[in-house]
Amino acid sequence: MRLTGGRPAFSLLVISTRQLATLVKAGMPLLRALRTVRDQQVEAGSLRQMLATVADDVEAGMKLSEALARFPSAFPPFYVNMVRAGEVGGLLDEILRRLADLMEKQQRIRQRVRSALLYPAFVMLAAITILGILMAFVVPTFLGMFSELGSALPWPTRILVAVCDAVRHGWWIVTAVLAGLWLAAQAALKTPGGKRLLDQLLLHLPVFGSLLQRLLIARFSRTFGTLLSSGVPILGALETVRATVSNAVLDEALGQVERSLKAGESLARPIELSGVFPPLVSRMVALGEETGQLDRMLVQVADSYEEEVDIQLGGLTQLLEPLLIVGVGLVVGFIVVAMFLPLFSLTKILG
């Protein structure tokens, strides 16, 4: 029976997993370790309650993986399957350590992406807010003075007048249109076709598409490799990875790989034919199958693509900052020119 519960913060789950791995590795009995970790969650109400329930279930004779599986909102399939593999192999402490390592790497990637995009997003929001205030309150004051003069306005000023009128009097139309588009997009994303179309478009975006592809491949490779190294069978590991994939295009490709594996084919060939994975991935997978070190090859692929993500994020940040500054400068410059051109015309008339 699955139990409902709020989804705890990923960072709290990472910390709890690391604490549990450390306690079990030190020789503490599992039940006591669970309750010790639970007591550490002073401010994490939902996670504290979940861990308390998990500890009670373990005390009642339930396996840890079965107890965790009752909270799918907190413990995803890869988490439960790795714990199950550790229980079967008698290596729960080692599996918990690998699980903590995996989640910490995922958290590190998330933080890098967020920190790289935070500054450009802040600059964009600040620029939009300032320009909105200018267009709604400051510029109309100047334009009202010019209109009283009765002379013909230059074309930049006329454009500025039209934009100001649209901002002041037609904002509700723009808001309604944007809200309608948002609701339509949300409805489309609930359909398989709409979700796949959006995910395909995201993968083909300039610059951001290649970044997203690298992120997806790095997460797939590290999760898949960690599951295999933990003793999870290849088909079970692939099914678990598919359950964690958020991109419909990648999920479709992995579905084809899964069907090929069930038909007795190798892993590398369907990966190569999918069109989603670069040649490096299929070649490393083929090498791993030949040498019996598929898990290590997948981890190496993840390391390589995570490094590429770091490099691309750094370059993207350096590119966005001057582009945003130039863009905001051009808009502000246009507003200044549009406001002062009538003054120049008035000076000529009075002169």
Backbone torsions as a table, in degrees:
resi	resn	phi	psi	omega
1	MET	NA	127.3	179.1
2	ARG	-86.2	141.0	178.8
3	LEU	-108.4	146.0	178.3
4	THR	-87.6	158.4	179.6
5	GLY	176.1	152.6	178.9
6	GLY	-65.6	153.9	179.0
7	ARG	-82.8	117.4	179.3
8	PRO	-71.6	161.7	178.0
9	ALA	-61.7	139.6	-177.7
10	PHE	-60.1	-37.0	-179.7
11	SER	-62.9	-38.0	177.8
12	LEU	-66.9	-38.3	178.3
13	LEU	-65.3	-38.0	178.0
14	VAL	-63.5	-46.2	-179.7
15	ILE	-62.5	-43.8	-178.9
16	SER	-64.3	-40.3	178.9
17	THR	-64.3	-42.6	178.0
18	ARG	-63.4	-41.6	178.5
19	GLN	-63.6	-44.1	180.0
20	LEU	-63.5	-42.7	178.7
21	ALA	-61.2	-41.3	-178.9
22	THR	-66.1	-42.8	-178.2
23	LEU	-67.9	-43.6	179.6
24	VAL	-66.2	-39.2	177.9
25	LYS	-62.1	-33.7	-179.6
26	ALA	-76.2	-4.8	177.0
27	GLY	99.4	5.4	179.2
28	MET	-72.1	136.5	176.5
29	PRO	-56.8	146.8	-173.1
30	LEU	-58.5	-44.6	-177.5
31	LEU	-62.0	-43.6	179.1
32	ARG	-66.5	-37.9	179.0
33	ALA	-63.7	-42.4	178.8
34	LEU	-60.4	-44.3	-178.3
35	ARG	-72.3	-29.2	175.2
36	THR	-67.3	-44.2	178.1
37	VAL	-64.7	-39.3	177.4
38	ARG	-59.0	-42.2	-177.8
39	ASP	-68.2	-20.0	178.3
40	GLN	-76.2	-20.1	-176.1
41	GLN	-85.9	73.1	-175.9
42	VAL	-69.9	-43.0	-174.6
43	GLU	-100.9	-5.2	-177.3
44	ALA	-98.1	84.6	-174.1
45	GLY	-59.5	-52.1	-176.1
46	SER	-65.0	-44.2	-179.7
47	LEU	-66.9	-38.0	178.1
48	ARG	-60.8	-43.5	179.2
49	GLN	-66.6	-39.8	178.6
50	MET	-63.2	-45.6	179.9
51	LEU	-64.2	-34.7	176.9
52	ALA	-64.1	-42.9	178.6
53	THR	-66.4	-41.3	177.9
54	VAL	-61.1	-43.0	179.2
55	ALA	-63.2	-41.5	178.0
56	ASP	-63.7	-40.6	179.0
57	ASP	-65.2	-41.4	178.1
58	VAL	-64.1	-39.7	178.0
59	GLU	-64.2	-31.4	179.3
60	ALA	-79.6	-0.7	176.8
61	GLY	107.9	0.9	179.9
62	MET	-81.0	145.9	175.0
63	LYS	-68.5	153.5	-178.8
64	LEU	-60.8	-43.4	-179.5
65	SER	-61.7	-39.2	178.7
66	GLU	-67.1	-39.2	178.7
67	ALA	-67.2	-40.1	179.0
68	LEU	-68.2	-34.7	-177.9
69	ALA	-65.2	-15.5	178.5
70	ARG	-75.0	-10.1	179.3
71	PHE	-123.7	70.3	-177.4
72	PRO	-64.5	-22.1	179.2
73	SER	-70.5	-24.3	-178.7
74	ALA	-103.3	-39.7	-175.8
75	PHE	-114.3	101.3	-175.9
76	PRO	-68.1	169.8	-176.6
77	PRO	-56.5	-40.9	-178.3
78	PHE	-63.8	-32.3	179.0
79	TYR	-65.9	-50.3	-178.0
80	VAL	-64.8	-42.8	-177.7
81	ASN	-66.6	-37.0	177.6
82	MET	-67.3	-40.6	176.9
83	VAL	-63.6	-40.3	178.5
84	ARG	-62.3	-42.0	178.2
85	ALA	-64.2	-37.2	177.4
86	GLY	-66.2	-36.0	177.5
87	GLU	-67.1	-42.8	-178.8
88	VAL	-66.2	-41.6	-177.3
89	GLY	-86.7	-3.5	-178.8
90	GLY	69.7	25.6	-178.1
91	LEU	-123.7	44.5	-174.6
92	LEU	-61.1	-40.4	-179.0
93	ASP	-64.0	-42.0	179.6
94	GLU	-68.2	-39.3	179.9
95	ILE	-66.7	-40.4	178.0
96	LEU	-63.4	-36.0	177.4
97	ARG	-65.5	-45.0	178.5
98	ARG	-63.6	-38.4	178.9
99	LEU	-64.0	-42.5	177.8
100	ALA	-63.9	-41.2	177.4
101	ASP	-60.9	-45.0	179.9
102	LEU	-60.5	-46.7	-177.5
103	MET	-68.4	-34.4	177.7
104	GLU	-66.8	-37.8	176.8
105	LYS	-66.3	-41.1	177.0
106	GLN	-62.1	-41.6	179.3
107	GLN	-65.2	-37.9	-180.0
108	ARG	-64.1	-41.2	177.9
109	ILE	-63.9	-43.6	178.7
110	ARG	-59.4	-43.9	-178.6
111	GLN	-66.1	-36.6	178.2
112	ARG	-64.6	-43.8	179.8
113	VAL	-64.1	-45.5	-178.8
114	ARG	-63.9	-44.8	-178.6
115	SER	-66.6	-32.7	179.8
116	ALA	-70.7	-32.1	-177.1
117	LEU	-97.2	-9.6	-175.7
118	LEU	-66.6	-47.1	-177.5
119	TYR	-63.9	-49.2	176.6
120	PRO	-58.8	-38.3	179.2
121	ALA	-65.5	-39.6	178.9
122	PHE	-65.1	-43.5	179.1
123	VAL	-62.3	-43.1	179.8
124	MET	-63.5	-44.0	179.8
125	LEU	-63.8	-43.2	178.8
126	ALA	-64.0	-40.6	-180.0
127	ALA	-64.8	-43.9	179.6
128	ILE	-63.2	-41.2	179.9
129	THR	-64.0	-46.4	-179.4
130	ILE	-64.1	-44.5	179.6
131	LEU	-64.6	-37.1	177.9
132	GLY	-62.5	-42.6	178.2
133	ILE	-64.6	-42.5	178.3
134	LEU	-60.3	-46.6	-176.2
135	MET	-70.3	-30.6	-175.2
136	ALA	-88.3	-28.7	-171.4
137	PHE	-126.0	-44.9	-173.1
138	VAL	-78.7	-54.5	-176.4
139	VAL	-59.9	-43.5	-179.9
140	PRO	-57.5	-29.8	178.9
141	THR	-64.3	-44.8	178.0
142	PHE	-67.1	-43.2	-177.5
143	LEU	-66.4	-31.3	176.6
144	GLY	-64.5	-36.7	177.3
145	MET	-66.2	-39.0	-178.6
146	PHE	-69.3	-36.9	-177.7
147	SER	-66.8	-28.1	178.8
148	GLU	-70.0	-21.2	179.8
149	LEU	-72.4	-25.3	176.5
150	GLY	81.0	-4.7	179.8
151	SER	-83.5	159.6	-179.8
152	ALA	-69.0	136.0	-178.8
153	LEU	-89.2	146.4	175.1
154	PRO	-62.6	158.3	-175.7
155	TRP	-63.8	-34.7	175.1
156	PRO	-61.8	-36.8	179.4
157	THR	-69.4	-38.4	177.9
158	ARG	-63.4	-38.8	176.7
159	ILE	-62.9	-43.0	179.4
160	LEU	-63.3	-38.4	177.5
161	VAL	-62.1	-44.2	-179.7
162	ALA	-63.2	-41.7	179.7
163	VAL	-66.2	-42.3	179.0
164	CYS	-62.2	-42.6	177.9
165	ASP	-62.0	-38.8	179.1
166	ALA	-65.9	-39.3	-179.6
167	VAL	-69.3	-41.1	-175.1
168	ARG	-78.6	-39.0	-173.1
169	HIS	-107.9	-19.4	-177.1
170	GLY	-114.5	17.5	-178.0
171	TRP	-62.7	-34.4	-177.6
172	TRP	-69.8	-29.9	176.7
173	ILE	-67.9	-45.3	178.2
174	VAL	-61.4	-42.0	179.1
175	THR	-62.6	-42.9	-179.8
176	ALA	-65.1	-40.9	179.1
177	VAL	-64.4	-45.4	179.5
178	LEU	-63.1	-40.2	178.4
179	ALA	-65.0	-40.2	178.0
180	GLY	-63.6	-42.6	177.8
181	LEU	-64.2	-38.5	178.9
182	TRP	-64.2	-45.6	179.6
183	LEU	-65.1	-39.2	178.1
184	ALA	-64.5	-40.2	178.6
185	ALA	-65.5	-39.9	178.2
186	GLN	-63.9	-39.9	177.5
187	ALA	-66.1	-39.1	179.7
188	ALA	-67.2	-35.8	-178.7
189	LEU	-68.5	-19.1	178.1
190	LYS	-79.2	-9.9	176.7
191	THR	-98.2	145.0	-179.5
192	PRO	-58.5	-40.7	-179.5
193	GLY	-65.3	-43.0	179.6
194	GLY	-66.1	-41.7	178.5
195	LYS	-63.3	-42.3	-178.9
196	ARG	-67.2	-39.8	-179.9
197	LEU	-62.2	-45.0	179.6
198	LEU	-63.5	-45.6	-179.1
199	ASP	-63.6	-35.4	178.0
200	GLN	-68.4	-40.1	177.4
201	LEU	-64.2	-39.6	179.5
202	LEU	-62.5	-37.9	-179.5
203	LEU	-71.1	-18.6	-178.5
204	HIS	-104.5	7.2	176.3
205	LEU	-66.9	143.3	175.1
206	PRO	-61.8	135.8	177.0
207	VAL	66.8	-59.6	-176.1
208	PHE	-67.9	-30.4	179.3
209	GLY	-63.2	-45.9	179.4
210	SER	-67.2	-34.8	176.7
211	LEU	-64.3	-44.5	179.0
212	LEU	-63.5	-41.0	179.2
213	GLN	-61.4	-43.5	179.0
214	ARG	-64.1	-39.9	178.1
215	LEU	-62.6	-44.4	-179.4
216	LEU	-64.1	-44.3	-178.9
217	ILE	-66.6	-40.4	179.3
218	ALA	-62.9	-43.3	-179.1
219	ARG	-68.6	-42.4	178.1
220	PHE	-59.8	-48.6	-175.0
221	SER	-65.0	-43.3	-177.7
222	ARG	-69.6	-42.7	179.4
223	THR	-65.4	-45.7	-179.7
224	PHE	-62.3	-46.9	-179.8
225	GLY	-63.5	-40.0	179.8
226	THR	-66.6	-40.2	177.9
227	LEU	-63.2	-43.6	-179.8
228	LEU	-65.0	-42.5	-180.0
229	SER	-67.9	-19.7	179.3
230	SER	-87.6	-2.8	177.4
231	GLY	98.9	6.1	177.9
232	VAL	-75.0	131.3	177.8
233	PRO	-57.4	152.1	-171.1
234	ILE	-61.2	-41.3	179.6
235	LEU	-67.8	-42.2	177.6
236	GLY	-64.2	-37.9	178.1
237	ALA	-65.5	-41.0	-179.6
238	LEU	-66.4	-40.8	177.2
239	GLU	-62.7	-38.7	178.7
240	THR	-66.4	-42.6	178.6
241	VAL	-62.2	-42.0	179.3
242	ARG	-59.9	-34.2	-179.7
243	ALA	-69.6	-19.0	-179.6
244	THR	-99.3	-6.0	-177.3
245	VAL	-80.8	130.3	-179.1
246	SER	-99.3	-12.8	-178.6
247	ASN	-93.8	124.7	-175.5
248	ALA	-66.7	-34.0	-179.7
249	VAL	-66.1	-45.4	178.0
250	LEU	-66.4	-39.5	178.7
251	ASP	-62.4	-40.0	178.1
252	GLU	-64.3	-41.6	178.2
253	ALA	-64.6	-41.7	179.0
254	LEU	-68.1	-30.2	174.8
255	GLY	-63.2	-40.6	176.5
256	GLN	-65.7	-39.6	176.9
257	VAL	-62.2	-42.2	179.5
258	GLU	-63.1	-42.4	179.0
259	ARG	-65.6	-36.6	178.4
260	SER	-67.6	-38.5	177.8
261	LEU	-64.2	-41.9	178.6
262	LYS	-64.6	-27.2	178.4
263	ALA	-83.2	1.5	176.5
264	GLY	93.6	7.5	-179.8
265	GLU	-84.1	169.4	177.5
266	SER	-76.2	171.0	-179.5
267	LEU	-83.1	-34.4	-172.3
268	ALA	-68.3	-39.1	-174.2
269	ARG	-62.9	-52.9	178.8
270	PRO	-64.5	-29.5	175.5
271	ILE	-64.4	-40.9	179.1
272	GLU	-65.6	-38.8	-176.6
273	LEU	-81.4	-10.3	-174.9
274	SER	-66.9	-30.7	-177.2
275	GLY	81.2	-1.6	-179.5
276	VAL	-97.8	-36.3	-176.3
277	PHE	-94.0	136.1	174.8
278	PRO	-64.6	161.9	-179.3
279	PRO	-56.8	-32.9	-179.6
280	LEU	-55.8	-41.2	-176.8
281	VAL	-65.5	-48.9	-178.4
282	SER	-64.1	-36.2	179.7
283	ARG	-70.4	-40.2	177.6
284	MET	-67.3	-37.5	176.9
285	VAL	-65.2	-43.1	178.2
286	ALA	-60.8	-42.6	178.1
287	LEU	-63.7	-39.5	178.9
288	GLY	-65.6	-38.1	177.6
289	GLU	-67.2	-37.9	-179.2
290	GLU	-68.7	-37.9	-175.7
291	THR	-94.7	-6.2	-177.2
292	GLY	74.4	20.5	-179.7
293	GLN	-124.4	47.3	-177.4
294	LEU	-60.8	-40.5	-179.2
295	ASP	-61.5	-41.9	-179.7
296	ARG	-68.1	-39.1	179.3
297	MET	-63.7	-40.2	179.3
298	LEU	-65.3	-39.8	177.7
299	VAL	-65.0	-38.1	177.2
300	GLN	-65.2	-39.0	175.2
301	VAL	-60.5	-43.9	179.4
302	ALA	-62.0	-43.7	178.8
303	ASP	-60.0	-43.2	-178.4
304	SER	-63.6	-46.1	-176.9
305	TYR	-74.6	-30.3	175.0
306	GLU	-66.1	-37.0	176.2
307	GLU	-65.8	-40.1	177.3
308	GLU	-64.4	-37.2	177.5
309	VAL	-62.1	-43.0	178.3
310	ASP	-59.4	-45.7	-179.2
311	ILE	-64.4	-44.4	-177.9
312	GLN	-67.9	-36.9	177.8
313	LEU	-64.0	-41.6	178.0
314	GLY	-62.3	-43.9	178.0
315	GLY	-66.6	-36.7	-179.8
316	LEU	-65.9	-40.9	178.7
317	THR	-63.6	-43.6	178.9
318	GLN	-65.5	-28.7	179.4
319	LEU	-80.2	-39.3	-175.7
320	LEU	-69.8	-37.8	-175.8
321	GLU	-58.6	-52.7	178.7
322	PRO	-67.5	-33.3	178.6
323	LEU	-63.5	-42.5	178.1
324	LEU	-64.7	-42.6	-179.7
325	ILE	-62.6	-44.7	179.5
326	VAL	-64.5	-42.8	-179.0
327	GLY	-62.1	-47.7	179.0
328	VAL	-64.0	-39.5	178.7
329	GLY	-62.1	-40.0	178.6
330	LEU	-64.4	-42.3	-179.8
331	VAL	-66.1	-46.5	179.7
332	VAL	-64.1	-39.0	177.8
333	GLY	-62.3	-40.9	177.7
334	PHE	-61.8	-42.3	180.0
335	ILE	-63.2	-43.7	-179.2
336	VAL	-63.2	-45.9	179.4
337	VAL	-62.2	-43.8	-178.5
338	ALA	-63.7	-31.6	-179.6
339	MET	-80.5	-31.9	-174.3
340	PHE	-93.3	-16.8	177.5
341	LEU	-58.6	-44.6	176.7
342	PRO	-61.4	-30.9	177.1
343	LEU	-65.2	-40.3	177.3
344	PHE	-63.9	-40.3	178.6
345	SER	-64.5	-41.4	-179.8
346	LEU	-65.5	-36.5	178.8
347	THR	-63.4	-40.4	178.1
348	LYS	-64.6	-40.3	-178.4
349	ILE	-67.0	-44.2	-178.3
350	LEU	-70.8	-29.2	179.2
351	GLY	-72.2	NA	NA
